[in-house]
């Protein structure tokens, strides 16, 4: 478990380090859809993220169905896919935070928001329990104000929860992806889509409804 935790920590570090692009992604979507409301931009972010993650899952299952490559190659890809999933999730979560006007500048706070979102409703409940918060949408009001030591302590607890939460689900999903005759591709596509939807729900639990309108004009 210690080795698994260290590996997940490294992948989380990469995911939060690359999420500086959140503002850029949001600006690009607004330029492409100049009349869109924040709610409509959020739906575009949701759709793009879910499709991106679902394609990752389907690709691994498709590889397992090719006799020349087989389950060994697919197993390696399944392990590598976790990093791609976390990267995609980090990009999505930080873009949604930016849409809410929540600017998360340091890596530990980004990690907290990402971990809570990955755990879905359970993540929101865990954060509220550890911090003694009794309100919904904890990240909108508290994320940037928490002491860094508190953030690190909560992150340690959430990482442990993520490992426990993910072992059964990822293990079963990996077996499904390695099924022959293309069944793995179907399980990979729809199973990974479920994971993505869980992140969408967790992000909504953390940040709440988006504003009704943008406070600034469409970026040039």
Secondary structure, 3 states (H helix, E strand, C coil): CHHHHHHHHHHHHHHHHCHHHHHHHHHHHHHHCCCCCHHHHHHHHHHHHHHHHHHHHHHHHHHHCCCCCHHHHHHHHHHHHHHHHHHHHHHHHHHHHHHCCCCCCCHHHHHHHHHHHHCHHHHHHHHHHHHCCCCCCHHHHHCCCCCHHHHHHHHHHHHHHHHHHHHHHHHHHHHHHCCCCCHHHHHHHHHHHHHHHHHHHHHHHHHCCCCCCCCCCCCC
